[in-house]
């Protein structure tokens, strides 16, 4: 055992000798420093890269009219299998939200608690649009009322709020003019090409699958849920897929409402007649007809961006998990390079190869979960395919 370094000056200060720690302590501090340094470096790189992307899309010096609504995105987030939603929300908060906020875009965040929630929400929103179009075509019946002599009643006492407007009392209207009745212009409604409006982001392969399935169900399925005696085809499909329950609805909170139509029946289904479009027409004309009363394109015509969920679990994948943990800056780069395509409206046609976008993520799904999912005919493992009539309306930001 060495005595260590001795110095009279240090001895006068009470330090008799200086020597290196033991071998075990050296190993411990070296490993600890290496692990900590890797984390600190990755966090620092993330911060630097995030600031660079935020600066790139920063629009704070651009004036924007007060009577305009900015372009609005829809963001769908699903939790990884056998995990919590917060795991996916971390990616959104760190890698997606800062860039979107810097670019000045608005967004609506839609999350799911059960498998099938996103599919049902998307399909139901499309069905509501179809119902509103039917109600619009129904002529309003004005009831015939016999003339009755009105009975005079004492005048009701009105509150000050009903009689006067705060802006009138403060004189704001005289200074700035009458802007109460000024029409608000939605930027999504003034685009010539519907693919330049809005945008859809799906974080996770599961959310992406459910969104595509939801569009097919909304446009090809019936408006009302098939009754039990009228769903023989669905029952046969469920038997083929070994589904335990044909109707996993309402009372059981574990499952989302079952689908109105399955992938097997897409080819035999009729495209939603309520929109009144000819599918043989030019695709640009078809897309431009799919707008609401304000001229805003329906959300299902807007391009889609799929972002991979990099969460993984399992004992055999611990080294892969550690590698991803120390290289999250690469995930930030991948996310923001794809987000730049969305912000700049760099889209492409939705082809069959887009259905397998992000399929690498399925390799990260736990094998035990996959076995159970196949037995229960889970939303994420059942047949996933697209119909040509629907896919030609869609477009994608996942372009090479």
Buried (B, 14 or more C-beta within 10 A) or exposed (E): EEEEEEEEEEEEEEEEEEEEEEEEEEEEEEEEEEEEEBEEEBEEBBEEBBEEBBEEBBEEEEEEEEEEBBBBBBBBBBBBBBBEBEBBBEBBEBBBBBBBBBBBBBBEEBBBEBBBBBBBBBBBBBBEBBEEBEEEEEEEEEEEEEEEEEEEEEEEEEEEEEEEEEBEEEEBBEEEEEEEEEEEBBBBBEBEEBBBBBBBBBBBBBBBBBBBBBBBBBBBBEBEBBEEEEBEBBEEBBEEBEBEEBBBEEEEEEBBBBBBBBBBBBEEBEBBEBBEBEEEEEEEEBBBBBBBEEBBBBBBBBBBBBBBBBBBBBEEBEEBBEEBEEBBBBBBBBBBEBBBBBBEBEBBBBEEEBBEBBEEBBEBBBEEBBEEBEEBBBBBBBEBBBBEBBBBBBBBBBBE
